[in-house]
Amino acid sequence: MAAPRTNPTTRSHTHPVKPAVKKRFQVIFKAFRRTIFWLGLLGFSIIAYANITAVWASRGKIFSDVSKLPPTKVGLVFGTTDRVNGRENLYFRYRIEAATAVWKAGKIETLIVSGDNRERYYNEPEKMRRALIEHGIPADRIVSDYAGLRTLDSVVRAKEIFGTESILFISQRFQNERAIYLAKANGIKACGYNAQDVDTHNGIKTKLREVGARVKMWLDVNFLNTRPKHLGEKVEMPE
């Protein structure tokens, strides 16, 4: 009996992977995994170093007890708005309270309020100025910086626009640490007074953003040579 004929259309088109091709694929995949691992490790190291370096720069220059503050001619309050999504912004309240405490302790002579004023109905310096006046700080001892769009802008402008070589930063600790790092990089003698921190859901989001902000800080200083968005003419400080 003749053997049954095989229908060509029913033949399998699957061919075994050649050992050499399979081995090459495995080598490439392992190399890819190693590359991803080392890139991830490098990224983590940069993030960790950038965050730690701000802490190192501010050691011995951060104060939470107003009585231990060294007297400084000029203080700078970093801007923020008074309300967020219709609710009171505690960062704003605590910075105003901290600035008031420093003023009443006689540790500063003049305050710069530096913040964002890029939109018509959003004016951080003006809101902070009004709040400080309401807390008893004389209006003629408050100077507004309307171009403090970022911490870097506020710090560099304090020197190049307002002529300040020595300054006291007033904000929450995380921002004071970053500001002191930026001040040191720009030849400014600086210390910081810590406003009360915020232990809420918004506070957690702010701290997570701070991780990225410190990486940007480190890149701005060491690689990008970032400058403030606006400079302009110098501003005379009160005598």
C-alpha positions as CSV (number, residue, x, y, z in Angstrom):
1,M,0.0,0.0,0.0
2,A,1.3,3.4,-1.0
3,A,2.0,5.9,1.8
4,P,-0.5,8.8,2.1
5,R,0.6,12.0,0.4
6,T,1.2,15.0,2.6
7,N,-0.8,18.1,1.8
8,P,1.7,20.9,1.5
9,T,-0.8,23.4,2.9
10,T,-0.9,21.6,6.2
11,R,2.9,21.6,6.9
12,S,4.1,23.5,9.9
13,H,5.9,26.7,9.2
14,T,7.5,26.8,12.6
15,H,11.3,26.4,12.5
16,P,13.4,25.7,15.6
17,V,15.4,28.7,16.7
18,K,19.0,28.1,15.8
19,P,21.2,27.7,18.9
20,A,23.6,30.5,17.7
21,V,20.7,33.0,17.3
22,K,19.2,32.1,20.6
23,K,22.6,32.5,22.4
24,R,23.1,35.9,20.8
25,F,19.6,37.0,21.9
26,Q,20.4,36.0,25.5
27,V,23.7,37.9,25.4
28,I,22.0,41.1,24.2
29,F,19.2,40.7,26.8
30,K,21.7,40.4,29.6
31,A,23.6,43.4,28.4
32,F,20.4,45.4,28.2
33,R,19.5,44.4,31.8
34,R,23.0,45.4,33.0
35,T,22.7,48.8,31.3
36,I,19.3,49.4,32.8
37,F,20.6,48.4,36.3
38,W,23.7,50.7,36.1
39,L,21.6,53.6,34.7
40,G,19.1,53.2,37.5
41,L,21.9,53.1,40.1
42,L,23.5,56.2,38.6
43,G,20.2,58.0,38.6
44,F,19.5,57.0,42.2
45,S,23.0,58.2,43.2
46,I,22.6,61.6,41.6
47,I,19.2,62.1,43.3
48,A,20.6,61.0,46.7
49,Y,23.8,63.2,46.4
50,A,21.8,66.2,45.2
51,N,19.5,66.0,48.2
52,I,22.3,65.4,50.7
53,T,24.5,68.2,49.4
54,A,21.9,70.8,50.4
55,V,21.9,69.4,54.0
56,W,25.7,69.5,54.1
57,A,25.8,73.1,52.8
58,S,23.4,74.3,55.5
59,R,25.0,72.5,58.5
60,G,25.4,75.0,61.4
61,K,23.5,77.7,59.5
62,I,19.9,76.6,60.2
63,F,18.0,77.9,63.3
64,S,14.7,77.1,64.8
65,D,15.3,79.1,68.0
66,V,15.0,82.9,67.3
67,S,17.1,83.7,70.3
68,K,20.1,81.9,68.8
69,L,19.9,83.7,65.4
70,P,22.9,85.9,64.6
71,P,21.8,89.5,63.8
72,T,21.6,90.0,60.0
73,K,20.8,93.3,58.3
74,V,18.4,91.7,55.7
75,G,16.0,88.9,55.8
76,L,14.3,87.3,52.8
77,V,10.8,85.6,53.0
78,F,10.2,83.2,50.1
79,G,6.9,83.8,48.5
80,T,3.8,81.6,48.5
81,T,0.1,82.4,48.2
82,D,-2.2,82.7,51.1
83,R,-4.9,80.3,49.9
84,V,-4.8,77.1,47.8
85,N,-8.0,75.7,46.3
86,G,-10.0,78.0,48.6
87,R,-8.3,76.8,51.7
88,E,-5.8,78.6,54.0
89,N,-2.2,77.9,52.9
90,L,-0.3,77.0,56.1
91,Y,3.0,77.6,54.5
92,F,2.0,81.2,54.1
93,R,0.8,81.6,57.6
94,Y,3.9,80.0,59.2
95,R,6.3,82.0,57.1
96,I,4.6,85.3,58.1
97,E,4.7,84.2,61.8
98,A,8.4,83.3,61.5
99,A,9.3,86.6,59.9
100,T,7.3,88.5,62.5
101,A,9.1,86.6,65.3
102,V,12.5,87.4,63.8
103,W,11.6,91.1,63.4
104,K,10.3,91.4,66.9
105,A,13.4,89.8,68.3
106,G,15.4,92.6,66.6
107,K,17.5,90.2,64.4
108,I,16.9,92.0,61.1
109,E,16.5,95.6,59.9
110,T,14.8,95.0,56.5
111,L,12.7,92.3,54.9
112,I,12.6,91.3,51.2
113,V,9.4,89.5,50.2
114,S,10.3,87.6,47.1
115,G,7.8,85.7,45.0
116,D,5.8,85.2,41.8
117,N,3.9,88.0,40.2
118,R,3.7,86.7,36.6
119,E,-0.1,86.8,36.4
120,R,-2.5,89.8,36.8
121,Y,-4.4,88.3,39.8
122,Y,-1.6,86.4,41.4
123,N,0.8,88.4,43.5
124,E,2.7,86.6,46.2
125,P,5.0,89.5,47.3
126,E,2.0,91.9,47.7
127,K,0.0,89.4,49.8
128,M,3.0,88.7,52.0
129,R,3.7,92.4,52.4
130,R,0.2,93.2,53.5
131,A,0.2,90.3,56.0
132,L,3.5,91.5,57.5
133,I,2.2,95.0,57.9
134,E,-0.8,93.6,59.7
135,H,1.6,91.9,62.0
136,G,3.2,95.1,63.0
137,I,6.2,95.3,60.6
138,P,6.7,98.9,59.3
139,A,5.8,99.2,55.6
140,D,9.0,101.2,54.9
141,R,11.1,98.2,56.1
142,I,9.6,95.8,53.6
143,V,11.0,95.6,50.0
144,S,9.1,93.6,47.4
145,D,10.8,91.4,44.8
146,Y,8.2,90.7,42.1
147,A,10.5,88.5,40.0
148,G,11.2,85.7,42.5
149,L,9.8,83.0,40.2
150,R,12.0,80.3,41.7
151,T,14.2,79.9,44.8
152,L,17.3,80.4,42.6
153,D,15.9,83.7,41.2
154,S,15.2,85.0,44.6
155,V,18.6,84.2,45.9
156,V,20.6,85.5,43.0
157,R,18.5,88.7,42.7
158,A,19.0,89.4,46.4
159,K,22.7,89.9,45.6
160,E,22.6,91.3,42.1
161,I,19.5,93.5,42.3
162,F,19.2,94.4,46.0
163,G,23.0,94.4,46.7
164,T,22.8,92.0,49.6
165,E,26.0,90.1,50.5
166,S,24.7,88.6,53.7
167,I,21.1,87.4,54.2
168,L,18.8,85.5,56.5
169,F,16.3,83.2,54.7
170,I,12.9,82.7,56.3
171,S,10.9,79.6,55.1
172,Q,10.4,76.0,56.0
173,R,13.6,74.0,56.6
174,F,13.6,72.2,53.3
175,Q,13.6,75.4,51.3
176,N,16.1,77.1,53.6
177,E,18.6,74.3,53.0
178,R,18.3,74.6,49.3
179,A,18.5,78.4,49.4
180,I,21.7,78.2,51.5
181,Y,23.3,75.9,48.9
182,L,22.4,78.3,46.1
183,A,23.6,81.3,48.2
184,K,27.0,79.6,48.8
185,A,27.4,78.8,45.1
186,N,26.8,82.5,44.3
187,G,29.1,84.0,46.9
188,I,26.4,85.0,49.4
189,K,26.8,84.6,53.2
190,A,23.5,83.1,54.4
191,C,21.7,81.4,57.2
192,G,18.1,80.3,57.6
193,Y,15.3,80.6,60.2
194,N,12.9,77.7,60.0
195,A,9.2,78.4,59.9
196,Q,6.9,75.8,61.2
197,D,6.5,72.9,58.8
198,V,3.2,71.6,57.4
199,D,2.2,68.0,58.4
200,T,-0.7,67.5,56.0
201,H,-1.4,65.8,52.7
202,N,-0.2,68.9,50.9
203,G,3.0,68.8,53.0
204,I,3.8,65.3,51.8
205,K,3.3,66.4,48.1
206,T,5.6,69.4,48.7
207,K,8.3,67.2,50.2
208,L,8.1,64.8,47.2
209,R,8.5,67.8,44.8
210,E,11.5,68.9,46.9
211,V,13.4,65.8,45.9
212,G,13.2,66.8,42.3
213,A,13.8,70.5,43.1
214,R,17.2,69.6,44.7
215,V,18.3,67.6,41.6
216,K,17.4,70.7,39.5
217,M,19.3,72.9,42.0
218,W,22.4,70.7,41.7
219,L,22.2,70.7,37.9
220,D,21.6,74.4,37.8
221,V,24.7,75.2,39.8
222,N,27.1,72.5,38.5
223,F,26.2,72.0,34.9
224,L,23.5,74.4,33.5
225,N,24.8,77.7,35.0
226,T,21.2,78.8,35.2
227,R,20.5,82.5,35.7
228,P,17.3,84.2,36.9
229,K,14.6,84.7,34.3
230,H,14.5,88.5,35.1
231,L,17.2,90.8,36.4
232,G,16.9,94.5,35.5
233,E,18.0,97.6,37.3
234,K,19.3,97.6,40.8
235,V,17.0,98.5,43.7
236,E,18.1,100.7,46.6
237,M,17.5,99.2,50.0
238,P,16.3,101.3,53.0
239,E,19.1,102.8,55.1
